[in-house]
Amino acid sequence: IKVTLEDYELSDKLKKRLRERAEGIVIGGPPGAGKTTFTSALAEFYRDLGKIVKSLESPRDLQVGDEITQYTKLNGSFVNTADLLLLVRPDYVCFDEMRKDDDFNIYTDMRLAGIGMVGVIHCGSPIEAIERFIGRVDLGMLPHVVDTVIFIEEGRIKKVYSLGITVKVPYGMKEEGLARPVVLVRDFESGEAEYEIYSFAEQVVIMPLKKRGVPSIEIRQPPTGKEIYDFTVREGKKSVILEFGEIGANRSVSLYDGDREIATVKLGPLGRTAVGKRRKIGRQILKAWRAGTLRAFFL
């Protein structure tokens, strides 16, 4: 289905931001939510403004006019394509979609080179889209890389975040000596801060800001080890089966939902393991797998 940005009934405030200010855009949402459809509409919106727009896709799913050149992997790698685009110097590049470390590195490098970026990410919530950059981008640079997050669900815009940075005492702390750079994640329409992100004790804290009660603190430790992309998840009647092949024989694997650690599991001699569906770990693995946010790392 081909739509235009007008079909999304954007507020005048959001239209102005997309037109004049947003250059590090992330479009997030679960599989099938309509992220690619919205990205197509946004690409043509920029084209109609007279911008030079290109895309990075594999496969080519964006439904756009011939004026927008759709690039895929050159010699099997988006890194080669990105090197070419850095010479072309378009105004905007739409990257559909970002999964691997190289994808996030490409987005970051092109953004810091002054190219407007629109990146598509599978995620279950808007804050998860931001979490994907933690550990991949220096925290102080995060608002310069990502300035606008648009979360799509059921074909509609459910949430828009804007990012900025300031120096302050983090929420929940009182001593002035604890002041530090803090990334503020704000609801774009209301301007109200909903999260603070900052470094504490060499870890990254994502602080949900609540008007009442004691604030809860979530500590994100970036995943370590070699990330694995080639593995299979199957849902049986009573268990979730993970298969990594011969390379995973007798190895330990850390499983993550985005940047949230789920558990570490031990693989058998055939490089596979099974986790009961009724167990909390099994439910978390299934949820992440269905949302497209399950990640695995060899230890």
HELIX and SHEET records of a PDB file:
HELIX    1   1 LEU A    5  TYR A    8  5                                   4    
HELIX    2   2 ASP A   12  GLU A   20  1                                   9    
HELIX    3   3 LYS A   35  ASP A   48  1                                  14    
HELIX    4   4 PHE A   78  VAL A   88  1                                  11    
HELIX    5   5 ASP A  101  LEU A  112  1                                  12    
HELIX    6   6 PRO A  126  GLU A  131  1                                   6    
HELIX    7   7 LEU A  139  MET A  141  5                                   3    
HELIX    8   8 LEU A  142  VAL A  145  1                                   4    
HELIX    9   9 GLU A  176  LEU A  178  5                                   3    
HELIX   10  10 GLU A  246  GLY A  248  5                                   3    
HELIX   11  11 LYS A  280  ALA A  291  1                                  12    
SHEET    1   A11 THR A  69  TYR A  71  0                                        
SHEET    2   A11 VAL A  53  GLU A  57  1                                        
SHEET    3   A11 TYR A  92  ASP A  96  1                                        
SHEET    4   A11 GLY A 116  HIS A 122  1                                        
SHEET    5   A11 GLY A  24  GLY A  29  1                                        
SHEET    6   A11 THR A 148  GLU A 153  1                                        
SHEET    7   A11 ARG A 156  LYS A 168 -1                                        
SHEET    8   A11 ARG A 180  ASP A 187 -1                                        
SHEET    9   A11 ALA A 193  PHE A 200 -1                                        
SHEET   10   A11 GLN A 203  PRO A 208 -1                                        
SHEET   11   A11 GLU A 218  ARG A 220 -1                                        
SHEET    1   B 4 LYS A 226  ILE A 228  0                                        
SHEET    2   B 4 LEU A 294  PHE A 298 -1                                        
SHEET    3   B 4 SER A 252  ASP A 257 -1                                        
SHEET    4   B 4 ARG A 260  LYS A 266 -1                                        
SHEET    1   C 3 THR A 232  GLU A 235  0                                        
SHEET    2   C 3 SER A 239  GLU A 243 -1                                        
SHEET    3   C 3 ARG A 272  GLY A 276 -1                                        
END                                                                             
